[in-house]
């Protein structure tokens, strides 16, 4: 389980087939299955383009009546494009319904590459559904295969929130198959690499640890009062949650903690919940949380904002006095990292992905329990001690400097170059065709 530490320049000409079957890197965040994976794929592909590395990101076409039509293409960066492949079975499919289309998706990628006379040096799949497609594609292509999970079923299942649906057996079996077949598995943290090894039997010599990054130009400290005015909350003290609305994220814990603050402590305080329901949920988590908010007497101090563009998030972080993440499982705390880069302290559950980016009592608070009383106590401290909040915000900004997308991209290229065969002289160059 080697953590990549080198920073050698990449050789231009490398071309990568990036598979993100269930969600596009250009999709709006905080709804359906859209979240940190989208940001990861988009930011790394842009960074690859700057290094002379080409990428085709293959994702499913979500517009209706697209089946039977050629793939649509969207440019992401000068050397990166998103290829939208139509699928049979409709557009509004859950992740589990997409399972039966995953192998066909791999075949469709092969067909696209053959028609375009493209050859890829590396296949990089993101998430287990894409891993199934990548395994099928590799049967038709000599390119080596790198996989990033983003979340793991066995980890999620052993840390389920009350009422949450466990991940299905089919996913666990698929992840075990990926563990044994992929040439390299990229984990975001050492803990995730250990989970791959101990829970799925992945070989240690195929595991690499590459932390994700944050856009430090977009996510940086900004005047709080200005950010609040831009959001339409002048004069109010804001607490923030950002993420998909599903039981895994623990928003119920945050609502109950807010209620425990009491009427006086809540005066002038508003919670902003940024995010939408997951398409795969059995019920609307947003509707359930709205009912709970009313039952707890929180009417008037909780706003459900819905999904927002990633470009709007910097103002939300800058405006907030705390970003709260009571998650039951996180493979990597991208939201926590963006918040800290913006100077916003984080109150988070002490799960592995959040422990990797939040420093307890330094940049925020890590809590071993999901008891609302503990979250209420930390909120009281930050609301009652503005100097502590500012100090933690400054430290968080410094910590975030260690995590950049350029560094992530460099380390991923190291992984690619470990497994990729050199481009043969006189062979078919991995051309990039502008559509």
Buried (B, 14 or more C-beta within 10 A) or exposed (E): BBBBEEEEEBBEEBBBBBBBBBBBBBBBBBBBBBBBBBBBBBBBBBBBBBBBBBBBBBBBBBEEEBEEEEBBBBEBBEBBBBBBBBBEEEBEBBBEEBBEBBBBBBBBBBEBBEEBEBBBBBBBBBBBBBBBBBBBBBEBBEBBBBBBBBBBBBBBBEBBBEEBBEBBEBBBEBBBBBBEBBBBBBBBBBBBBBBBBEBBEBEEEBBBBBBBBBBBEEBBBBEBEEBBBBBEBEEBBBBBBBBBBBBBBBBBBBBBBBBBBEEEBBEEBBBBBBBBBBBBBEEEBBEBBBEBBEEBEBEEBBBBBBBBEBEEBBBBBBBBBBBBBBBBBBBBBBBBBBBBBBBBBBBBBEBBBBBBBBBEEBBBBBBEEBBBEBBBBBBBBBBEEEEBBBBBBBBBBEBBEEBBBBBBBBBBBBBBBBBBEEBEEEEEEBEBEEE
